[in-house]
Amino acid sequence: MSSVIIDVSELRSFDSEEIKELEKFLKEKLKAELDVADREITVKPAEKGGMPSKDYLRVLLKKYLHKAELKED
């Protein structure tokens, strides 16, 4: 079973609440299991679902960053 790891170490520096909001956003959009660790979120396929593509995950992350008005300095 494959999984995708999303590095959230830079997001952690903004606010720990942002990680929880990102997890909530991804759970709403994906049919997958999420494991949140200190500096990463691991996306695993659900039992009856497939694994979302990396391109789709990238789009969702960009949407979240835009929604949360987070920008790189």
Backbone as a ProteinNet text record, in pm:
[ID]
protein_1_A
[PRIMARY]
MSSVIIDVSELRSFDSEEIKELEKFLKEKLKAELDVADREITVKPAEKGGMPSKDYLRVLLKKYLHKAELKED
[TERTIARY]
84.4	0	89.5	68.5	150.9	93.2	177	133.6	212.5	161.6	227.4	251.2	371.1	406.4	414	341.2	340.1	419.7	524.8	609.1	540.8	509.3	442.3	529.4	659.6	748.4	745.9	735.3	728.3	594.4	489.9	358.1	351.3	424.5	427.9	478.6	567.8	622.9	518.6	413.3	308.2	225	162.2	72.6	36.8	33.5	-2.6	-149	-228.2	-369.5	-384.2	-289.8	-293.3	-284.3	-208.7	-195.9	-330.3	-400.3	-531.7	-632.3	-625.3	-714.6	-684	-555.8	-517.2	-565.6	-550.5	-598.1	-749.2	-822.7	-968.8	-1004.8	-935.5	-959.6	-933.8	-823.4	-790.4	-888.6	-933.5	-1030	-1162.7	-1200.5	-1324.2	-1313.1	-1195.3	-1177.2	-1135.8	-1068.4	-1012	-1088.6	-1090	-1141.5	-1020.7	-945.7	-821.9	-801.8	-711.1	-676.3	-558.8	-561.6	-453.8	-391.4	-258.5	-183.9	-100.1	-122.5	-50.4	59.5	182.5	297.8	348.2	462.5	516.7	541.1	605.8	642	587.8	495.5	444.6	303.5	234.9	103.5	117.6	80	87.4	-52.6	-65.6	-193.2	-188.8	-282.7	-292.8	-429.2	-436.2	-566.8	-662.8	-790.9	-893.5	-912.3	-982.1	-1000.9	-1070.4	-1172.5	-1248.3	-1217.4	-1121.3	-1090	-950.5	-925.4	-793	-709.4	-585	-492.6	-507.5	-526	-532.7	-397	-399.3	-274.4	-197.1	-67.3	16	-23.3	-63.5	-107.4	-231.6	-325.7	-448.1	-415.9	-323.9	-282.9	-218	-136.2	-70.6	-175.5	-277.2	-384.2	-458.3	-489.7	-559.7	-476	-346	-259.6	-253.4	-246	-245.3	-376.9	-488.3	-618	-624.5	-572.7	-574.4	-489	-368.9	-280.5	-343.5	-412	-480.4	-596.9	-673	-788.6	-744.5	-633.6	-583.6	-498.9	-479.7	-402.6	-261.2	-199.4	-61	28.4	128.9	221.2	363.9	449.1	590.6	649.8	737.3	796.1	888.7
-117.2	0	124.2	213.3	333	445.9	541.1	658.1	778.6	896.8	1021.2	1099.4	1154.3	1232.3	1379.5	1462.5	1606.7	1671.7	1743.4	1812.6	1942.3	1955.4	2075.7	2149.9	2129.4	2192	2344.8	2399.7	2545.3	2598.8	2523.7	2565	2562.5	2474.8	2464.5	2594.9	2665.8	2789.1	2900.9	2894.4	2996.2	2977.7	2860.1	2837.4	2689.1	2628.8	2487.3	2465.9	2569	2561.4	2544.1	2595.5	2582.1	2436	2357	2214.8	2145.5	2177.9	2118.7	2160.5	2286.3	2334.9	2267.8	2247.7	2178.9	2034.6	1968	1830.1	1823.7	1915.4	1920.1	1942.5	2035.8	2066.6	1943.2	1874.9	1756.7	1642	1625	1519.4	1544.6	1670.8	1704	1673.5	1695.6	1684.5	1544.7	1469.2	1339.9	1223.4	1115.4	988.9	903.1	951.4	884.3	901.6	820.4	830.2	925.7	1007.4	1101.4	1070.6	1066.3	1051.6	1177.4	1249.7	1374	1348.3	1377.7	1367.1	1508.7	1519.5	1649	1740.1	1689.9	1774.1	1723.5	1629.9	1575.1	1521.1	1518.5	1455.8	1342.4	1222.4	1107	1076	1069.7	1039.5	894.6	814.7	673.8	649.1	559.3	532.6	469	503.9	442.5	298.2	220.6	78.8	58.4	137.6	119.4	225.3	310.2	417.7	404.6	480.3	481.7	593.8	594.2	697.3	820.1	939.7	1060.4	1087.4	1146.4	1173.7	1285.9	1289.5	1394.3	1531	1534	1661	1714	1625	1666.3	1714.5	1646.7	1690.3	1827.8	1851	1980.2	2090.9	2063.8	2161.3	2190.6	2086.8	2107	2189.2	2162.4	2238.3	2384.7	2411.5	2550.5	2619.1	2547.4	2604.7	2638.7	2549.7	2575.1	2697.2	2705	2817.1	2948.8	2947.3	3068.5	3103.6	3002.7	3023.3	3078.9	3026.9	3070	3196.8	3247.6	3368.4	3357.7	3242.3	3220.9	3239.1	3320.7	3348.4	3334.1	3301.7	3292.3	3433.1	3464.5	3600.8	3626.7
0	0	0	-95	-104.4	-19.7	8.7	84.7	35.9	66.7	30.5	158.7	171.1	289.2	250.4	325.3	302.9	415.5	379.3	477.1	519.5	647.3	698.4	799.5	793.3	891	880.9	758.3	744	792.9	774.6	821.2	973.8	1034.4	1179.9	1241.8	1171.1	1227.6	1236.2	1154.3	1161.1	1288	1300.5	1413.4	1414.6	1529	1536.2	1499.1	1512.2	1474.7	1323.2	1247.3	1101.5	1058.5	1130.9	1098.4	1116.2	1223.2	1248.3	1140.9	1100.3	995.1	861.7	831.7	708.3	711.1	824.3	837.8	815	873.6	857.2	710	643.9	502.9	415.7	439.4	358.6	383.3	507	536.4	464.4	452.4	381.4	232.4	174.8	30.4	-16.1	69.1	28.2	88.5	17.1	70.1	107.6	204.8	243.9	393.8	447.8	588.9	603.6	708.8	735	869.8	871.6	995.9	1012.7	1122.1	1145.7	1246.9	1206	1295.2	1322.6	1384.4	1423.7	1303.9	1200	1086.1	953.3	957.4	831.7	846	733.3	723.7	622.8	663.5	575.2	524.4	391.7	327.6	281.4	331.9	294.8	232.3	134.3	72.5	172.2	159.3	243	198.3	278.7	248.7	113.9	84.8	-38.2	-142.4	-117.5	-210.7	-266.3	-368.6	-427.7	-369.3	-407.5	-362.5	-451.5	-392.5	-475.7	-540.3	-658.3	-728.9	-660.1	-684.7	-626.6	-682.3	-808.6	-868.1	-797.5	-767.1	-698.1	-556.2	-488.3	-354.6	-361.7	-463.5	-480.9	-500.1	-579.9	-602.8	-472.4	-396.7	-269.4	-172.5	-166.6	-76.7	-117.6	-247.4	-294.1	-261	-275.8	-240.9	-93.1	-8.9	134.8	169.3	111.4	140.9	96.9	-15.3	-62.1	31.1	69.7	158.2	293.9	345.3	475.9	466.1	342.7	317.7	374	351.7	392.6	271.3	285.8	175.8	223.5	129.2	158.2	154.5	247.9	252.9	139.6
[MASK]
+++++++++++++++++++++++++++++++++++++++++++++++++++++++++++++++++++++++++

